[in-house]
């Protein structure tokens, strides 16, 4: 195998976490994949994988080499497409990540529209409620709902959402509507842990921060059960505004203490540095920016 082929084999083993699955992915024999990786390690003078009878995982050197191999292979692929005159027609696989509920409610329709728009692009989506590291996890594009720290990544702001409290009309009729954040102490609270950094619900009254530490009988790690419990009249919960937009419109939920809600949180489409962006990634980024900026629930 030449050097680029060997790099491709190494990347496949790393991504599939094994020699046999990498061989199936590449339509090669397991023996040839094993030999290629061994020859690569001999040439580099470094062990790229820690191998046991059950697992194959990257060494520290392997993790660093994986990032370089992915970048080099992507650049070679892009150069081939450019030379072949196909640069204007994006094609290939693009991996995209977002939080779970944002993925289901907002991203899924946008990506289906993308597939119709670009028949030669394939999308691998990863929807998880954690920050995904683009470089380490091989992700091309992410949608982040947060203030972004300075980094080498490129980011385009596409919208904003608010942290809001909500409850069902029947709950508020039975228990009364809170007027001040301190009134929450006398209510049934449903705590969506992901929305409670530092264990507090923060408010902004007349430019001054106020905080309440919710004493919740029900705590969940996902927005869906928190919203379902609120709609069932079980209490007040705190979520992001886009999550409950359909239920506010239908009257199944109402906002609580909205006049003291904290400032909105920005939404960004994040990707790797502009100078390293392939045509397929650029097409996905541009499509998401256009689609998300036109979504009324995150404006």
Order of alpha helices (4+ residues) and beta strands (2+ residues): alpha-alpha-alpha-beta-beta-alpha-beta-alpha-beta-beta-beta-beta-alpha-beta-beta-beta-beta-alpha-beta-alpha-beta-beta-alpha
